[in-house]
Amino acid sequence: MSTMEDLRAELLSAVEAAADRDALDQLRVAALGKKGRITDMMKGLGAMSPEERREAGQQLNALKDTVAEAIEARRAVLDEAELNDRLARERIDVSLPVRPESAGSLHPISQTIAELTAIFGQMGFTVAEGPDIDDDFHNFTALNFPPDHPARQMHDTFFLPEKADASRLMLRTHTSTVQVHTMTSTKPPIRIIAPGRTYRCDYDMTHTPMFHQVEGLVIDKTTHMGHLKGCLIEFVRTYFELDELPVRFRPSFFPFTEPSAEMDIGCSRAGGELKIGAGDSWLEILGCGMVHPNVLKACGIDPTEYQGFAFGMGIERIAMLKYGIPDLRTFFESDLRWLRHYGFAALDVPSVTGGLTR
């Protein structure tokens, strides 16, 4: 009995004195491991009488549990001490900004997409997304493009190498592909906008190989051309923040809509300066129309039961008009001076009620 009490006191003292987890693990193995001191004592129980074995076994089990509990308690203390030490050594003053707040700004494209989302969100539209690389069906065939359409040629579209079956993937030329993905995977009614990057073989003051579009789609049983006109008139007047902005629709042609129209907004070019609003001139802003029955059929929607409208516009174009940016190419030149001039405060989130540009 005295030997066991002495061992208990010795082991608990050693546990309390363990300076780190390595020392504690070594002590655990020395006491409770296969060749540990308590384990060796338990191996000697077989040579005792039944009465001695019962009493000594109870005492050894109690000793084993006491030492194990002490080791776990010490481990918790050491873990907490180690964590506190790390927190003290790796402490960062999060109240200090990484860089001056005035140095960061939001790109006009990001700002414009946020404005579009706020405006159309108020009308019940949701944002849909799709892949930048798509196939012929989603980019052309489902949208009623004829086989000899120029957009299917190498000089107008970025094609990837042919696959074994002679088919080719491509960088999408419009976000209309998202409309097709949505119509083939979602049952009407549908009301979405699809902002995103698009790609075409073009480069000058008003065109770049990569640019951004936003397209809208509404499909249900009762939508008509009047709804399309009302939606877009409300959009342009809200976006340009001009309640009396003149608007007109001109007949046009697109493979994926019938009837189709171009939408113009009033402007003035007096003195060689473009000004959006009342004036004696017009400026094309977007294309639109009622979704062609062939497109509905290709997407598995019955055109005798459903109809709808679609529209699309260049995001850079409307940003240039609103914020007076003269050259489209500057959007992608990563010039910090340009971004400081045309950028927006990162936390200044646009909303219809709180203001789009603030």
C-alpha positions in Angstrom: 0.0 0.0 0.0 2.7 2.5 1.0 4.6 1.7 -2.3 1.5 2.4 -4.3 0.9 5.7 -2.5 4.5 6.7 -3.0 4.2 5.9 -6.7 1.0 7.9 -6.9 2.6 11.0 -5.3 5.6 10.7 -7.5 3.7 10.4 -10.7 1.3 13.3 -9.9 4.2 15.5 -9.0 5.9 14.6 -12.3 2.7 15.4 -14.2 2.4 18.8 -12.6 6.1 19.5 -13.3 5.8 18.6 -17.1 6.9 21.8 -18.9 5.5 20.9 -22.4 3.5 18.3 -24.3 6.6 16.3 -25.3 7.6 15.9 -21.6 4.0 15.0 -20.7 3.8 12.3 -23.4 7.1 10.8 -22.2 5.7 10.6 -18.7 2.5 9.0 -20.0 4.4 6.3 -21.8 6.7 5.7 -18.7 3.7 5.3 -16.4 0.8 3.9 -18.6 2.6 2.5 -21.7 3.1 -1.2 -22.4 6.3 -1.2 -20.4 5.2 1.5 -18.0 5.5 1.3 -14.2 1.8 0.8 -13.5 1.5 -1.7 -16.3 4.3 -3.7 -14.9 2.7 -3.7 -11.4 -0.6 -5.0 -13.0 1.3 -7.8 -14.6 2.2 -9.0 -11.1 -1.4 -9.5 -10.0 -1.4 -13.1 -11.4 1.1 -14.3 -8.6 -1.2 -13.0 -5.8 -4.0 -14.9 -4.0 -7.6 -14.0 -5.0 -8.1 -11.7 -2.1 -4.9 -9.9 -2.6 -5.4 -9.7 -6.3 -8.9 -8.1 -5.9 -7.7 -5.5 -3.5 -4.5 -4.7 -5.3 -6.3 -4.6 -8.7 -8.8 -2.0 -7.4 -6.0 0.1 -6.1 -4.0 -0.1 -9.3 -7.0 0.7 -11.5 -7.7 3.7 -9.3 -4.1 4.8 -9.6 -4.2 4.3 -13.3 -7.4 6.5 -13.7 -6.0 9.2 -11.3 -2.7 9.5 -13.3 -4.6 9.4 -16.7 -7.0 12.2 -15.5 -4.0 14.2 -14.2 -2.2 13.9 -17.5 -5.3 15.1 -19.5 -5.8 18.0 -17.1 -2.2 19.0 -17.5 -2.4 18.7 -21.3 -5.4 21.1 -21.3 -3.4 23.6 -19.3 -0.4 23.3 -21.6 -2.6 23.6 -24.7 -4.2 26.8 -23.3 -0.9 28.2 -22.4 0.5 27.5 -25.9 -2.6 29.1 -27.5 -2.3 32.2 -25.4 1.4 32.4 -26.2 0.7 32.3 -30.0 -2.1 34.9 -29.6 0.4 37.2 -27.9 3.1 36.6 -30.5 0.9 36.7 -33.6 -1.4 39.5 -32.5 -2.5 41.9 -35.3 -4.1 45.3 -34.7 -7.1 44.9 -37.0 -8.2 48.4 -36.3 -5.4 49.7 -38.6 -6.2 49.5 -42.4 -3.8 47.6 -44.6 -3.6 50.6 -46.8 -5.2 54.1 -46.8 -8.9 53.8 -47.4 -8.8 56.4 -50.2 -6.4 54.3 -52.2 -9.0 51.7 -53.1 -11.9 52.2 -55.5 -14.5 50.2 -57.4 -14.1 49.8 -61.1 -16.9 51.5 -63.2 -17.8 48.1 -64.7 -18.5 46.6 -61.2 -20.4 49.8 -60.3 -22.5 49.6 -63.4 -23.4 45.9 -62.9 -24.4 46.8 -59.3 -26.6 49.6 -60.6 -28.2 47.3 -63.2 -28.9 44.7 -60.6 -30.5 47.2 -58.3 -32.8 48.6 -61.0 -33.9 45.3 -62.5 -34.1 43.7 -59.0 -36.8 46.3 -58.2 -38.7 44.9 -61.2 -38.5 41.3 -60.0 -35.6 40.1 -62.1 -33.0 37.7 -60.7 -29.4 37.4 -61.8 -28.4 34.3 -63.8 -24.9 33.1 -64.7 -23.4 30.7 -67.3 -20.0 29.5 -68.6 -17.7 31.8 -70.6 -16.8 28.8 -72.8 -19.9 27.2 -74.5 -21.0 25.1 -77.5 -22.6 25.8 -80.8 -26.1 24.9 -79.6 -26.2 27.4 -76.8 -24.3 30.2 -78.6 -25.9 29.9 -82.1 -28.2 27.1 -83.0 -30.8 27.5 -80.2 -30.8 31.3 -80.9 -31.9 30.8 -84.5 -28.7 31.8 -86.1 -28.6 30.4 -89.7 -25.6 28.1 -90.7 -24.0 30.8 -92.8 -24.3 33.6 -90.3 -21.1 35.7 -90.2 -20.9 35.3 -86.4 -20.1 31.6 -87.0 -16.9 32.5 -88.8 -13.4 32.6 -87.4 -13.0 36.3 -88.1 -15.8 37.1 -85.7 -15.7 34.5 -83.0 -12.9 32.9 -80.8 -13.1 29.2 -81.5 -11.3 26.5 -79.5 -9.6 23.6 -81.4 -11.9 21.1 -83.0 -12.7 18.0 -81.0 -12.6 14.4 -82.3 -16.2 14.7 -83.5 -15.4 17.9 -85.5 -17.4 20.1 -83.0 -15.8 23.2 -81.5 -16.3 25.0 -78.3 -16.0 28.8 -78.3 -15.8 31.9 -76.1 -19.4 33.1 -75.9 -20.2 36.1 -78.2 -23.1 37.2 -76.0 -24.7 36.4 -72.7 -27.7 35.1 -74.6 -26.2 31.7 -73.9 -27.3 32.1 -70.3 -30.9 32.6 -71.5 -30.7 29.3 -73.3 -29.3 27.5 -70.3 -32.0 29.0 -68.2 -34.9 28.1 -70.6 -33.7 24.5 -71.0 -33.3 24.0 -67.2 -36.2 26.1 -65.7 -39.9 26.0 -66.3 -41.6 29.3 -67.0 -42.4 31.8 -65.7 -38.8 33.2 -66.1 -37.5 36.7 -65.4 -33.8 37.0 -65.4 -30.9 39.3 -66.3 -27.5 37.9 -67.3 -24.5 40.2 -66.9 -21.1 38.9 -67.8 -18.1 38.8 -70.0 -18.4 38.2 -73.8 -15.7 37.9 -76.5 -15.5 38.9 -80.2 -12.7 39.5 -82.7 -12.8 43.3 -82.7 -10.7 46.1 -81.3 -11.0 49.9 -81.7 -12.2 53.0 -79.7 -15.7 51.4 -79.2 -14.8 47.7 -79.4 -12.5 45.3 -77.5 -12.0 41.5 -77.8 -13.4 41.1 -74.3 -16.3 43.2 -73.1 -19.4 43.0 -70.8 -23.0 42.6 -71.7 -26.2 42.4 -69.7 -29.2 40.5 -71.3 -32.7 40.2 -69.9 -35.3 37.6 -70.5 -39.0 37.3 -69.5 -41.0 34.3 -70.4 -44.7 33.7 -69.4 -48.1 33.4 -70.9 -49.2 37.0 -71.1 -46.1 39.2 -71.7 -46.3 41.4 -74.7 -44.4 44.2 -76.5 -46.0 46.8 -74.3 -44.4 45.2 -71.2 -41.0 45.2 -73.0 -41.3 48.9 -73.8 -42.5 49.9 -70.3 -39.7 47.9 -68.7 -36.9 49.4 -70.8 -38.2 53.0 -70.6 -38.3 52.7 -66.8 -34.8 51.3 -66.8 -33.1 54.0 -68.9 -34.8 56.8 -67.1 -33.8 55.3 -63.7 -30.3 54.5 -64.8 -29.6 58.0 -66.3 -31.6 59.6 -63.5 -33.7 61.6 -65.9 -37.5 61.4 -65.4 -38.3 62.9 -68.8 -35.7 61.2 -70.9 -37.0 60.9 -74.5 -37.2 57.3 -75.8 -38.1 55.7 -79.2 -38.1 52.2 -80.6 -37.0 51.5 -84.2 -37.8 48.3 -86.1 -34.7 46.1 -86.5 -33.7 42.5 -87.0 -32.1 39.9 -84.7 -32.3 36.1 -85.4 -33.5 35.4 -81.9 -36.4 37.9 -81.6 -39.5 38.7 -83.8 -40.5 41.5 -83.9 -37.2 43.2 -83.1 -36.3 46.7 -82.2 -33.5 49.1 -81.5 -34.1 51.5 -78.6 -32.8 55.1 -78.8 -32.6 57.7 -76.2 -32.7 61.5 -76.7 -29.5 63.5 -76.7 -27.9 66.7 -77.7 -24.7 67.1 -79.7 -24.6 70.9 -79.6 -21.0 72.2 -79.7 -19.6 68.7 -80.4 -20.4 67.6 -76.8 -22.8 64.6 -76.2 -25.4 65.2 -73.5 -28.0 62.6 -72.6 -31.5 64.0 -72.3 -33.7 66.4 -74.2 -32.2 67.5 -77.6 -32.6 67.2 -81.3 -30.7 64.0 -81.8 -31.0 60.3 -80.9 -28.5 57.7 -79.6 -28.9 53.9 -80.0 -28.7 52.3 -76.5 -29.8 48.6 -76.8 -31.5 45.9 -78.9 -34.7 44.1 -77.9 -37.7 42.2 -79.1 -40.1 39.4 -78.5 -38.5 36.0 -78.2 -38.6 34.1 -81.6 -40.9 31.0 -81.5 -37.9 29.0 -83.0 -35.9 29.9 -79.9 -38.7 28.7 -77.6 -39.0 25.4 -79.5 -35.2 24.8 -79.4 -35.3 25.3 -75.6 -38.2 22.9 -75.1 -40.9 25.6 -74.5 -44.2 25.5 -76.3 -44.5 28.8 -78.3 -48.3 28.3 -78.6 -48.6 28.6 -74.8 -45.7 30.8 -73.8 -44.2 34.0 -75.1 -41.8 36.7 -73.8 -39.3 39.4 -74.5 -35.5 39.7 -74.4 -33.1 42.6 -74.5 -29.3 43.2 -74.4 -26.9 46.0 -74.1 -23.1 46.6 -73.6 -22.2 47.5 -70.0 -19.2 49.5 -71.0 -21.3 51.4 -73.5 -23.9 52.6 -71.0 -21.1 53.3 -68.4 -19.3 55.5 -71.0 -22.5 57.4 -71.7 -23.3 58.0 -68.0 -19.8 58.8 -66.7 -18.4 60.5 -69.8 -15.6 58.0 -70.5 -14.4 58.6 -74.1 -12.5 55.4 -75.0 -13.6 51.8 -74.3 -10.1 50.5 -74.3 -9.2 52.4 -71.1 -11.5 50.1 -69.1 -8.9 47.3 -69.4 -5.6 49.1 -69.4 -5.1 48.9 -65.6 -4.1 52.5 -65.3 -4.4 53.5 -61.6 -4.7 57.2 -62.6 -7.8 56.3 -64.7 -9.3 54.2 -61.9 -8.7 56.9 -59.3 -10.5 59.4 -61.6 -13.5 57.2 -62.6 -13.6 54.7 -59.7 -16.2 54.6 -56.9 -15.9 54.1 -53.2 -15.9 50.4 -52.4 -18.6 50.6 -49.7 -20.9 52.9 -51.6 -23.5 50.3 -52.7 -25.9 51.7 -55.3 -29.7 51.3 -54.8 -32.8 52.7 -56.4 -34.0 54.3 -53.1 -30.6 55.4 -51.8 -29.2 56.6 -55.1 -27.3 54.9 -57.9 -24.1 57.0 -58.0 -24.4 58.8 -54.7 
